[in-house]
């Protein structure tokens, strides 16, 4: 991306990607992602979601802001950033 300076940390991009992609999931998939995997089909949903989050977070694509990302200083829990 020419002329664009990104100062967003990797942790923030992962958080944005997770929240954006989570909002795009069906209620069925959201339930699996929240409550965990109970079988091979559920495990596939979790695995595919995780891959999609990694792909988006590590790409140079702009990640749309969703309601859960509105906090001005978005810092994932467990992060050392301030």
PyMOL Python script that loads the backbone (N, CA, C, O; Angstrom):
from pymol import cmd

cmd.read_pdbstr("""\
ATOM      1  N   UNK A   1       0.845  -1.172   0.000  1.00  0.00           N
ATOM      2  CA  UNK A   1       0.000   0.000   0.000  1.00  0.00           C
ATOM      3  C   UNK A   1       0.893   1.238   0.000  1.00  0.00           C
ATOM      4  O   UNK A   1       1.504   1.569   1.016  1.00  0.00           O
ATOM      5  N   UNK A   2       0.963   1.895  -1.104  1.00  0.00           N
ATOM      6  CA  UNK A   2       1.814   3.055  -1.265  1.00  0.00           C
ATOM      7  C   UNK A   2       1.201   4.263  -0.565  1.00  0.00           C
ATOM      8  O   UNK A   2       0.013   4.549  -0.712  1.00  0.00           O
ATOM      9  N   UNK A   3       2.036   4.966   0.199  1.00  0.00           N
ATOM     10  CA  UNK A   3       1.589   6.186   0.836  1.00  0.00           C
ATOM     11  C   UNK A   3       0.779   6.004   2.104  1.00  0.00           C
ATOM     12  O   UNK A   3       0.267   6.979   2.653  1.00  0.00           O
ATOM     13  N   UNK A   4       0.655   4.794   2.571  1.00  0.00           N
ATOM     14  CA  UNK A   4      -0.110   4.547   3.786  1.00  0.00           C
ATOM     15  C   UNK A   4       0.832   4.056   4.865  1.00  0.00           C
ATOM     16  O   UNK A   4       1.551   3.075   4.675  1.00  0.00           O
ATOM     17  N   UNK A   5       0.826   4.735   5.988  1.00  0.00           N
ATOM     18  CA  UNK A   5       1.658   4.326   7.115  1.00  0.00           C
ATOM     19  C   UNK A   5       0.750   3.674   8.141  1.00  0.00           C
ATOM     20  O   UNK A   5      -0.220   4.275   8.602  1.00  0.00           O
ATOM     21  N   UNK A   6       1.071   2.459   8.488  1.00  0.00           N
ATOM     22  CA  UNK A   6       0.259   1.771   9.485  1.00  0.00           C
ATOM     23  C   UNK A   6       1.071   1.627  10.758  1.00  0.00           C
ATOM     24  O   UNK A   6       2.176   1.084  10.743  1.00  0.00           O
ATOM     25  N   UNK A   7       0.522   2.111  11.849  1.00  0.00           N
ATOM     26  CA  UNK A   7       1.195   2.010  13.127  1.00  0.00           C
ATOM     27  C   UNK A   7       0.469   1.040  14.041  1.00  0.00           C
ATOM     28  O   UNK A   7       0.784   0.946  15.228  1.00  0.00           O
ATOM     29  N   UNK A   8      -0.503   0.318  13.495  1.00  0.00           N
ATOM     30  CA  UNK A   8      -1.274  -0.609  14.289  1.00  0.00           C
ATOM     31  C   UNK A   8      -0.455  -1.867  14.571  1.00  0.00           C
ATOM     32  O   UNK A   8       0.151  -2.448  13.671  1.00  0.00           O
ATOM     33  N   UNK A   9      -0.451  -2.266  15.819  1.00  0.00           N
ATOM     34  CA  UNK A   9       0.306  -3.452  16.193  1.00  0.00           C
ATOM     35  C   UNK A   9      -0.389  -4.708  15.689  1.00  0.00           C
ATOM     36  O   UNK A   9      -1.570  -4.691  15.343  1.00  0.00           O
ATOM     37  N   UNK A  10       0.356  -5.773  15.658  1.00  0.00           N
ATOM     38  CA  UNK A  10      -0.200  -7.060  15.239  1.00  0.00           C
ATOM     39  C   UNK A  10      -1.322  -7.490  16.170  1.00  0.00           C
ATOM     40  O   UNK A  10      -2.336  -8.012  15.706  1.00  0.00           O
ATOM     41  N   UNK A  11      -1.166  -7.282  17.471  1.00  0.00           N
ATOM     42  CA  UNK A  11      -2.208  -7.669  18.426  1.00  0.00           C
ATOM     43  C   UNK A  11      -3.505  -6.931  18.144  1.00  0.00           C
ATOM     44  O   UNK A  11      -4.582  -7.524  18.214  1.00  0.00           O
ATOM     45  N   UNK A  12      -3.418  -5.656  17.828  1.00  0.00           N
ATOM     46  CA  UNK A  12      -4.618  -4.879  17.521  1.00  0.00           C
ATOM     47  C   UNK A  12      -5.264  -5.367  16.231  1.00  0.00           C
ATOM     48  O   UNK A  12      -6.489  -5.457  16.145  1.00  0.00           O
ATOM     49  N   UNK A  13      -4.452  -5.682  15.231  1.00  0.00           N
ATOM     50  CA  UNK A  13      -5.010  -6.193  13.966  1.00  0.00           C
ATOM     51  C   UNK A  13      -5.718  -7.525  14.193  1.00  0.00           C
ATOM     52  O   UNK A  13      -6.789  -7.755  13.631  1.00  0.00           O
ATOM     53  N   UNK A  14      -5.145  -8.393  14.997  1.00  0.00           N
ATOM     54  CA  UNK A  14      -5.800  -9.665  15.289  1.00  0.00           C
ATOM     55  C   UNK A  14      -7.127  -9.431  16.007  1.00  0.00           C
ATOM     56  O   UNK A  14      -8.122 -10.093  15.710  1.00  0.00           O
ATOM     57  N   UNK A  15      -7.141  -8.500  16.942  1.00  0.00           N
ATOM     58  CA  UNK A  15      -8.363  -8.200  17.680  1.00  0.00           C
ATOM     59  C   UNK A  15      -9.428  -7.649  16.735  1.00  0.00           C
ATOM     60  O   UNK A  15     -10.582  -8.071  16.793  1.00  0.00           O
ATOM     61  N   UNK A  16      -9.055  -6.719  15.875  1.00  0.00           N
ATOM     62  CA  UNK A  16      -9.995  -6.168  14.905  1.00  0.00           C
ATOM     63  C   UNK A  16     -10.506  -7.247  13.956  1.00  0.00           C
ATOM     64  O   UNK A  16     -11.702  -7.316  13.672  1.00  0.00           O
ATOM     65  N   UNK A  17      -9.598  -8.086  13.468  1.00  0.00           N
ATOM     66  CA  UNK A  17      -9.981  -9.152  12.542  1.00  0.00           C
ATOM     67  C   UNK A  17     -10.924 -10.143  13.211  1.00  0.00           C
ATOM     68  O   UNK A  17     -11.924 -10.552  12.621  1.00  0.00           O
ATOM     69  N   UNK A  18     -10.608 -10.524  14.433  1.00  0.00           N
ATOM     70  CA  UNK A  18     -11.463 -11.467  15.166  1.00  0.00           C
ATOM     71  C   UNK A  18     -12.868 -10.896  15.309  1.00  0.00           C
ATOM     72  O   UNK A  18     -13.851 -11.561  14.979  1.00  0.00           O
ATOM     73  N   UNK A  19     -12.962  -9.664  15.800  1.00  0.00           N
ATOM     74  CA  UNK A  19     -14.278  -9.069  16.032  1.00  0.00           C
ATOM     75  C   UNK A  19     -15.055  -8.880  14.737  1.00  0.00           C
ATOM     76  O   UNK A  19     -16.260  -9.128  14.696  1.00  0.00           O
ATOM     77  N   UNK A  20     -14.383  -8.444  13.685  1.00  0.00           N
ATOM     78  CA  UNK A  20     -15.053  -8.245  12.400  1.00  0.00           C
ATOM     79  C   UNK A  20     -15.587  -9.567  11.860  1.00  0.00           C
ATOM     80  O   UNK A  20     -16.752  -9.658  11.473  1.00  0.00           O
ATOM     81  N   UNK A  21     -14.737 -10.590  11.834  1.00  0.00           N
ATOM     82  CA  UNK A  21     -15.159 -11.875  11.288  1.00  0.00           C
ATOM     83  C   UNK A  21     -16.191 -12.567  12.187  1.00  0.00           C
ATOM     84  O   UNK A  21     -17.075 -13.267  11.692  1.00  0.00           O
ATOM     85  N   UNK A  22     -16.081 -12.373  13.498  1.00  0.00           N
ATOM     86  CA  UNK A  22     -17.066 -12.958  14.412  1.00  0.00           C
ATOM     87  C   UNK A  22     -18.454 -12.392  14.119  1.00  0.00           C
ATOM     88  O   UNK A  22     -19.437 -13.132  14.097  1.00  0.00           O
ATOM     89  N   UNK A  23     -18.533 -11.078  13.894  1.00  0.00           N
ATOM     90  CA  UNK A  23     -19.823 -10.442  13.602  1.00  0.00           C
ATOM     91  C   UNK A  23     -20.433 -10.967  12.312  1.00  0.00           C
ATOM     92  O   UNK A  23     -21.653 -10.940  12.151  1.00  0.00           O
ATOM     93  N   UNK A  24     -19.603 -11.444  11.389  1.00  0.00           N
ATOM     94  CA  UNK A  24     -20.073 -11.957  10.112  1.00  0.00           C
ATOM     95  C   UNK A  24     -20.586 -13.403  10.192  1.00  0.00           C
ATOM     96  O   UNK A  24     -21.186 -13.896   9.237  1.00  0.00           O
ATOM     97  N   UNK A  25     -20.357 -14.077  11.311  1.00  0.00           N
ATOM     98  CA  UNK A  25     -20.727 -15.482  11.464  1.00  0.00           C
ATOM     99  C   UNK A  25     -22.228 -15.636  11.709  1.00  0.00           C
ATOM    100  O   UNK A  25     -22.892 -14.723  12.201  1.00  0.00           O
ATOM    101  N   UNK A  26     -22.741 -16.807  11.357  1.00  0.00           N
ATOM    102  CA  UNK A  26     -24.133 -17.133  11.667  1.00  0.00           C
ATOM    103  C   UNK A  26     -24.266 -17.363  13.168  1.00  0.00           C
ATOM    104  O   UNK A  26     -23.268 -17.578  13.855  1.00  0.00           O
ATOM    105  N   UNK A  27     -25.479 -17.320  13.671  1.00  0.00           N
ATOM    106  CA  UNK A  27     -25.704 -17.581  15.099  1.00  0.00           C
ATOM    107  C   UNK A  27     -25.237 -18.998  15.460  1.00  0.00           C
ATOM    108  O   UNK A  27     -24.714 -19.217  16.553  1.00  0.00           O
ATOM    109  N   UNK A  28     -25.421 -19.943  14.560  1.00  0.00           N
ATOM    110  CA  UNK A  28     -24.980 -21.323  14.789  1.00  0.00           C
ATOM    111  C   UNK A  28     -23.463 -21.357  15.002  1.00  0.00           C
ATOM    112  O   UNK A  28     -22.980 -21.971  15.954  1.00  0.00           O
ATOM    113  N   UNK A  29     -22.714 -20.695  14.111  1.00  0.00           N
ATOM    114  CA  UNK A  29     -21.252 -20.676  14.237  1.00  0.00           C
ATOM    115  C   UNK A  29     -20.802 -19.888  15.458  1.00  0.00           C
ATOM    116  O   UNK A  29     -19.849 -20.279  16.131  1.00  0.00           O
ATOM    117  N   UNK A  30     -21.479 -18.779  15.752  1.00  0.00           N
ATOM    118  CA  UNK A  30     -21.129 -17.999  16.942  1.00  0.00           C
ATOM    119  C   UNK A  30     -21.266 -18.857  18.196  1.00  0.00           C
ATOM    120  O   UNK A  30     -20.424 -18.793  19.091  1.00  0.00           O
ATOM    121  N   UNK A  31     -22.319 -19.652  18.259  1.00  0.00           N
ATOM    122  CA  UNK A  31     -22.531 -20.539  19.405  1.00  0.00           C
ATOM    123  C   UNK A  31     -21.380 -21.532  19.546  1.00  0.00           C
ATOM    124  O   UNK A  31     -20.912 -21.786  20.656  1.00  0.00           O
ATOM    125  N   UNK A  32     -20.929 -22.087  18.442  1.00  0.00           N
ATOM    126  CA  UNK A  32     -19.799 -23.023  18.471  1.00  0.00           C
ATOM    127  C   UNK A  32     -18.533 -22.307  18.930  1.00  0.00           C
ATOM    128  O   UNK A  32     -17.781 -22.837  19.748  1.00  0.00           O
ATOM    129  N   UNK A  33     -18.295 -21.108  18.409  1.00  0.00           N
ATOM    130  CA  UNK A  33     -17.087 -20.361  18.768  1.00  0.00           C
ATOM    131  C   UNK A  33     -17.077 -19.943  20.231  1.00  0.00           C
ATOM    132  O   UNK A  33     -16.017 -19.885  20.853  1.00  0.00           O
ATOM    133  N   UNK A  34     -18.243 -19.653  20.781  1.00  0.00           N
ATOM    134  CA  UNK A  34     -18.332 -19.249  22.182  1.00  0.00           C
ATOM    135  C   UNK A  34     -18.261 -20.443  23.118  1.00  0.00           C
ATOM    136  O   UNK A  34     -17.565 -20.396  24.131  1.00  0.00           O
ATOM    137  N   UNK A  35     -18.971 -21.507  22.790  1.00  0.00           N
ATOM    138  CA  UNK A  35     -19.101 -22.646  23.706  1.00  0.00           C
ATOM    139  C   UNK A  35     -18.108 -23.770  23.456  1.00  0.00           C
ATOM    140  O   UNK A  35     -18.069 -24.737  24.217  1.00  0.00           O
ATOM    141  N   UNK A  36     -17.318 -23.663  22.419  1.00  0.00           N
ATOM    142  CA  UNK A  36     -16.302 -24.675  22.170  1.00  0.00           C
ATOM    143  C   UNK A  36     -16.768 -25.777  21.242  1.00  0.00           C
ATOM    144  O   UNK A  36     -17.933 -25.843  20.849  1.00  0.00           O
ATOM    145  N   UNK A  37     -15.846 -26.621  20.912  1.00  0.00           N
ATOM    146  CA  UNK A  37     -16.063 -27.696  19.957  1.00  0.00           C
ATOM    147  C   UNK A  37     -16.513 -28.971  20.654  1.00  0.00           C
ATOM    148  O   UNK A  37     -15.952 -29.370  21.674  1.00  0.00           O
ATOM    149  N   UNK A  38     -17.529 -29.597  20.089  1.00  0.00           N
ATOM    150  CA  UNK A  38     -18.023 -30.853  20.656  1.00  0.00           C
ATOM    151  C   UNK A  38     -17.931 -32.010  19.660  1.00  0.00           C
ATOM    152  O   UNK A  38     -18.360 -33.123  19.965  1.00  0.00           O
ATOM    153  N   UNK A  39     -17.388 -31.763  18.498  1.00  0.00           N
ATOM    154  CA  UNK A  39     -17.281 -32.805  17.489  1.00  0.00           C
ATOM    155  C   UNK A  39     -16.462 -32.333  16.316  1.00  0.00           C
ATOM    156  O   UNK A  39     -15.959 -31.209  16.306  1.00  0.00           O
ATOM    157  N   UNK A  40     -16.325 -33.213  15.307  1.00  0.00           N
ATOM    158  CA  UNK A  40     -15.490 -32.868  14.152  1.00  0.00           C
ATOM    159  C   UNK A  40     -16.048 -31.696  13.356  1.00  0.00           C
ATOM    160  O   UNK A  40     -15.288 -30.846  12.890  1.00  0.00           O
ATOM    161  N   UNK A  41     -17.363 -31.642  13.197  1.00  0.00           N
ATOM    162  CA  UNK A  41     -17.961 -30.543  12.439  1.00  0.00           C
ATOM    163  C   UNK A  41     -17.733 -29.216  13.167  1.00  0.00           C
ATOM    164  O   UNK A  41     -17.412 -28.205  12.542  1.00  0.00           O
ATOM    165  N   UNK A  42     -17.902 -29.227  14.495  1.00  0.00           N
ATOM    166  CA  UNK A  42     -17.670 -28.018  15.290  1.00  0.00           C
ATOM    167  C   UNK A  42     -16.202 -27.621  15.243  1.00  0.00           C
ATOM    168  O   UNK A  42     -15.876 -26.437  15.156  1.00  0.00           O
ATOM    169  N   UNK A  43     -15.324 -28.603  15.300  1.00  0.00           N
ATOM    170  CA  UNK A  43     -13.886 -28.325  15.258  1.00  0.00           C
ATOM    171  C   UNK A  43     -13.515 -27.678  13.927  1.00  0.00           C
ATOM    172  O   UNK A  43     -12.636 -26.817  13.877  1.00  0.00           O
ATOM    173  N   UNK A  44     -14.182 -28.091  12.852  1.00  0.00           N
ATOM    174  CA  UNK A  44     -13.918 -27.498  11.547  1.00  0.00           C
ATOM    175  C   UNK A  44     -14.316 -26.020  11.528  1.00  0.00           C
ATOM    176  O   UNK A  44     -13.607 -25.196  10.949  1.00  0.00           O
ATOM    177  N   UNK A  45     -15.445 -25.683  12.157  1.00  0.00           N
ATOM    178  CA  UNK A  45     -15.887 -24.290  12.226  1.00  0.00           C
ATOM    179  C   UNK A  45     -14.834 -23.450  12.947  1.00  0.00           C
ATOM    180  O   UNK A  45     -14.473 -22.367  12.487  1.00  0.00           O
ATOM    181  N   UNK A  46     -14.343 -23.956  14.081  1.00  0.00           N
ATOM    182  CA  UNK A  46     -13.334 -23.236  14.866  1.00  0.00           C
ATOM    183  C   UNK A  46     -12.038 -23.099  14.065  1.00  0.00           C
ATOM    184  O   UNK A  46     -11.442 -22.023  14.031  1.00  0.00           O
ATOM    185  N   UNK A  47     -11.604 -24.173  13.430  1.00  0.00           N
ATOM    186  CA  UNK A  47     -10.363 -24.160  12.653  1.00  0.00           C
ATOM    187  C   UNK A  47     -10.461 -23.188  11.474  1.00  0.00           C
ATOM    188  O   UNK A  47      -9.539 -22.409  11.233  1.00  0.00           O
ATOM    189  N   UNK A  48     -11.574 -23.234  10.742  1.00  0.00           N
ATOM    190  CA  UNK A  48     -11.745 -22.349   9.590  1.00  0.00           C
ATOM    191  C   UNK A  48     -11.820 -20.883  10.023  1.00  0.00           C
ATOM    192  O   UNK A  48     -11.259 -20.008   9.363  1.00  0.00           O
ATOM    193  N   UNK A  49     -12.506 -20.620  11.120  1.00  0.00           N
ATOM    194  CA  UNK A  49     -12.605 -19.260  11.641  1.00  0.00           C
ATOM    195  C   UNK A  49     -11.216 -18.752  12.035  1.00  0.00           C
ATOM    196  O   UNK A  49     -10.851 -17.620  11.720  1.00  0.00           O
ATOM    197  N   UNK A  50     -10.454 -19.587  12.719  1.00  0.00           N
ATOM    198  CA  UNK A  50      -9.097 -19.203  13.145  1.00  0.00           C
ATOM    199  C   UNK A  50      -8.207 -18.889  11.945  1.00  0.00           C
ATOM    200  O   UNK A  50      -7.452 -17.917  11.966  1.00  0.00           O
ATOM    201  N   UNK A  51      -8.294 -19.703  10.909  1.00  0.00           N
ATOM    202  CA  UNK A  51      -7.506 -19.456   9.693  1.00  0.00           C
ATOM    203  C   UNK A  51      -7.895 -18.125   9.060  1.00  0.00           C
ATOM    204  O   UNK A  51      -7.031 -17.355   8.642  1.00  0.00           O
ATOM    205  N   UNK A  52      -9.204 -17.857   8.991  1.00  0.00           N
ATOM    206  CA  UNK A  52      -9.668 -16.615   8.387  1.00  0.00           C
ATOM    207  C   UNK A  52      -9.190 -15.397   9.174  1.00  0.00           C
ATOM    208  O   UNK A  52      -8.809 -14.385   8.586  1.00  0.00           O
ATOM    209  N   UNK A  53      -9.210 -15.496  10.505  1.00  0.00           N
ATOM    210  CA  UNK A  53      -8.732 -14.397  11.347  1.00  0.00           C
ATOM    211  C   UNK A  53      -7.252 -14.158  11.076  1.00  0.00           C
ATOM    212  O   UNK A  53      -6.838 -13.012  10.900  1.00  0.00           O
ATOM    213  N   UNK A  54      -6.455 -15.207  11.040  1.00  0.00           N
ATOM    214  CA  UNK A  54      -5.013 -15.065  10.776  1.00  0.00           C
ATOM    215  C   UNK A  54      -4.759 -14.446   9.408  1.00  0.00           C
ATOM    216  O   UNK A  54      -3.931 -13.544   9.278  1.00  0.00           O
ATOM    217  N   UNK A  55      -5.463 -14.922   8.389  1.00  0.00           N
ATOM    218  CA  UNK A  55      -5.270 -14.387   7.037  1.00  0.00           C
ATOM    219  C   UNK A  55      -5.566 -12.895   6.980  1.00  0.00           C
ATOM    220  O   UNK A  55      -4.794 -12.122   6.412  1.00  0.00           O
ATOM    221  N   UNK A  56      -6.689 -12.495   7.570  1.00  0.00           N
ATOM    222  CA  UNK A  56      -7.064 -11.083   7.527  1.00  0.00           C
ATOM    223  C   UNK A  56      -6.109 -10.231   8.358  1.00  0.00           C
ATOM    224  O   UNK A  56      -5.676  -9.170   7.909  1.00  0.00           O
ATOM    225  N   UNK A  57      -5.783 -10.682   9.553  1.00  0.00           N
ATOM    226  CA  UNK A  57      -4.917  -9.904  10.441  1.00  0.00           C
ATOM    227  C   UNK A  57      -3.522  -9.711   9.853  1.00  0.00           C
ATOM    228  O   UNK A  57      -2.911  -8.660  10.045  1.00  0.00           O
ATOM    229  N   UNK A  58      -3.020 -10.702   9.148  1.00  0.00           N
ATOM    230  CA  UNK A  58      -1.667 -10.631   8.614  1.00  0.00           C
ATOM    231  C   UNK A  58      -1.606 -10.084   7.192  1.00  0.00           C
ATOM    232  O   UNK A  58      -0.528  -9.965   6.610  1.00  0.00           O
ATOM    233  N   UNK A  59      -2.759  -9.757   6.643  1.00  0.00           N
ATOM    234  CA  UNK A  59      -2.784  -9.164   5.303  1.00  0.00           C
ATOM    235  C   UNK A  59      -2.600  -7.654   5.407  1.00  0.00           C
ATOM    236  O   UNK A  59      -2.537  -7.095   6.502  1.00  0.00           O
ATOM    237  N   UNK A  60      -2.516  -7.016   4.263  1.00  0.00           N
ATOM    238  CA  UNK A  60      -2.418  -5.559   4.258  1.00  0.00           C
ATOM    239  C   UNK A  60      -3.783  -4.910   4.018  1.00  0.00           C
ATOM    240  O   UNK A  60      -3.867  -3.704   3.791  1.00  0.00           O
ATOM    241  N   UNK A  61      -4.840  -5.704   4.068  1.00  0.00           N
ATOM    242  CA  UNK A  61      -6.192  -5.194   3.860  1.00  0.00           C
ATOM    243  C   UNK A  61      -6.654  -4.372   5.053  1.00  0.00           C
ATOM    244  O   UNK A  61      -6.294  -4.647   6.197  1.00  0.00           O
ATOM    245  N   UNK A  62      -7.452  -3.365   4.764  1.00  0.00           N
ATOM    246  CA  UNK A  62      -8.060  -2.573   5.828  1.00  0.00           C
ATOM    247  C   UNK A  62      -9.170  -3.407   6.463  1.00  0.00           C
ATOM    248  O   UNK A  62      -9.956  -4.041   5.759  1.00  0.00           O
ATOM    249  N   UNK A  63      -9.231  -3.405   7.774  1.00  0.00           N
ATOM    250  CA  UNK A  63     -10.234  -4.190   8.495  1.00  0.00           C
ATOM    251  C   UNK A  63     -11.358  -3.258   8.910  1.00  0.00           C
ATOM    252  O   UNK A  63     -11.128  -2.295   9.642  1.00  0.00           O
ATOM    253  N   UNK A  64     -12.581  -3.535   8.445  1.00  0.00           N
ATOM    254  CA  UNK A  64     -13.707  -2.680   8.803  1.00  0.00           C
ATOM    255  C   UNK A  64     -13.946  -2.662  10.318  1.00  0.00           C
ATOM    256  O   UNK A  64     -13.731  -3.657  11.010  1.00  0.00           O
ATOM    257  N   UNK A  65     -14.387  -1.525  10.803  1.00  0.00           N
ATOM    258  CA  UNK A  65     -14.683  -1.369  12.219  1.00  0.00           C
ATOM    259  C   UNK A  65     -16.093  -1.883  12.476  1.00  0.00           C
ATOM    260  O   UNK A  65     -17.027  -1.548  11.747  1.00  0.00           O
ATOM    261  N   UNK A  66     -16.240  -2.692  13.507  1.00  0.00           N
ATOM    262  CA  UNK A  66     -17.555  -3.173  13.933  1.00  0.00           C
ATOM    263  C   UNK A  66     -17.838  -2.653  15.329  1.00  0.00           C
ATOM    264  O   UNK A  66     -16.950  -2.133  16.005  1.00  0.00           O
ATOM    265  N   UNK A  67     -19.065  -2.796  15.745  1.00  0.00           N
ATOM    266  CA  UNK A  67     -19.506  -2.240  17.031  1.00  0.00           C
ATOM    267  C   UNK A  67     -18.566  -2.604  18.182  1.00  0.00           C
ATOM    268  O   UNK A  67     -18.267  -1.748  19.015  1.00  0.00           O
ATOM    269  N   UNK A  68     -18.097  -3.842  18.246  1.00  0.00           N
ATOM    270  CA  UNK A  68     -17.244  -4.268  19.350  1.00  0.00           C
ATOM    271  C   UNK A  68     -15.832  -3.683  19.269  1.00  0.00           C
ATOM    272  O   UNK A  68     -15.042  -3.859  20.197  1.00  0.00           O
ATOM    273  N   UNK A  69     -15.503  -2.988  18.173  1.00  0.00           N
ATOM    274  CA  UNK A  69     -14.182  -2.374  18.005  1.00  0.00           C
ATOM    275  C   UNK A  69     -14.192  -0.861  18.191  1.00  0.00           C
ATOM    276  O   UNK A  69     -13.207  -0.198  17.867  1.00  0.00           O
ATOM    277  N   UNK A  70     -15.275  -0.305  18.702  1.00  0.00           N
ATOM    278  CA  UNK A  70     -15.401   1.143  18.804  1.00  0.00           C
ATOM    279  C   UNK A  70     -14.493   1.782  19.844  1.00  0.00           C
ATOM    280  O   UNK A  70     -14.250   2.987  19.775  1.00  0.00           O
ATOM    281  N   UNK A  71     -13.980   1.016  20.808  1.00  0.00           N
ATOM    282  CA  UNK A  71     -13.117   1.592  21.833  1.00  0.00           C
ATOM    283  C   UNK A  71     -11.956   2.313  21.171  1.00  0.00           C
ATOM    284  O   UNK A  71     -11.328   1.789  20.251  1.00  0.00           O
ATOM    285  N   UNK A  72     -11.681   3.504  21.641  1.00  0.00           N
ATOM    286  CA  UNK A  72     -10.656   4.311  21.002  1.00  0.00           C
ATOM    287  C   UNK A  72      -9.265   3.699  21.138  1.00  0.00           C
ATOM    288  O   UNK A  72      -8.531   3.630  20.153  1.00  0.00           O
ATOM    289  N   UNK A  73      -8.896   3.264  22.306  1.00  0.00           N
ATOM    290  CA  UNK A  73      -7.590   2.646  22.528  1.00  0.00           C
ATOM    291  C   UNK A  73      -7.772   1.158  22.714  1.00  0.00           C
ATOM    292  O   UNK A  73      -7.735   0.652  23.835  1.00  0.00           O
ATOM    293  N   UNK A  74      -7.970   0.461  21.613  1.00  0.00           N
ATOM    294  CA  UNK A  74      -8.240  -0.957  21.640  1.00  0.00           C
ATOM    295  C   UNK A  74      -6.984  -1.728  22.032  1.00  0.00           C
ATOM    296  O   UNK A  74      -6.002  -1.732  21.289  1.00  0.00           O
ATOM    297  N   UNK A  75      -7.006  -2.373  23.179  1.00  0.00           N
ATOM    298  CA  UNK A  75      -5.885  -3.178  23.646  1.00  0.00           C
ATOM    299  C   UNK A  75      -6.444  -4.516  24.101  1.00  0.00           C
ATOM    300  O   UNK A  75      -7.230  -4.568  25.048  1.00  0.00           O
ATOM    301  N   UNK A  76      -6.048  -5.605  23.435  1.00  0.00           N
ATOM    302  CA  UNK A  76      -6.552  -6.913  23.821  1.00  0.00           C
ATOM    303  C   UNK A  76      -6.114  -7.277  25.240  1.00  0.00           C
ATOM    304  O   UNK A  76      -5.041  -6.881  25.694  1.00  0.00           O
ATOM    305  N   UNK A  77      -6.950  -8.026  25.919  1.00  0.00           N
ATOM    306  CA  UNK A  77      -6.570  -8.460  27.271  1.00  0.00           C
ATOM    307  C   UNK A  77      -5.318  -9.324  27.170  1.00  0.00           C
ATOM    308  O   UNK A  77      -5.148 -10.078  26.211  1.00  0.00           O
ATOM    309  N   UNK A  78      -4.458  -9.209  28.153  1.00  0.00           N
ATOM    310  CA  UNK A  78      -3.201  -9.962  28.156  1.00  0.00           C
ATOM    311  C   UNK A  78      -2.097  -9.272  27.384  1.00  0.00           C
ATOM    312  O   UNK A  78      -0.974  -9.774  27.327  1.00  0.00           O
ATOM    313  N   UNK A  79      -2.395  -8.133  26.792  1.00  0.00           N
ATOM    314  CA  UNK A  79      -1.407  -7.412  26.000  1.00  0.00           C
ATOM    315  C   UNK A  79      -0.614  -6.478  26.920  1.00  0.00           C
ATOM    316  O   UNK A  79      -1.141  -5.981  27.915  1.00  0.00           O
ATOM    317  N   UNK A  80       0.629  -6.252  26.582  1.00  0.00           N
ATOM    318  CA  UNK A  80       1.477  -5.342  27.339  1.00  0.00           C
ATOM    319  C   UNK A  80       1.428  -3.928  26.786  1.00  0.00           C
ATOM    320  O   UNK A  80       2.118  -3.039  27.286  1.00  0.00           O
ATOM    321  N   UNK A  81       0.619  -3.716  25.761  1.00  0.00           N
ATOM    322  CA  UNK A  81       0.539  -2.393  25.154  1.00  0.00           C
ATOM    323  C   UNK A  81      -0.284  -1.468  26.016  1.00  0.00           C
ATOM    324  O   UNK A  81      -1.160  -1.900  26.766  1.00  0.00           O
ATOM    325  N   UNK A  82       0.012  -0.194  25.898  1.00  0.00           N
ATOM    326  CA  UNK A  82      -0.774   0.817  26.600  1.00  0.00           C
ATOM    327  C   UNK A  82      -1.173   1.907  25.673  1.00  0.00           C
ATOM    328  O   UNK A  82      -1.844   2.853  26.085  1.00  0.00           O
TER     329      UNK A  82
END
""", "prot")
cmd.dss("prot")
cmd.show_as("cartoon", "prot")
cmd.util.cbc("prot")
cmd.orient("prot")
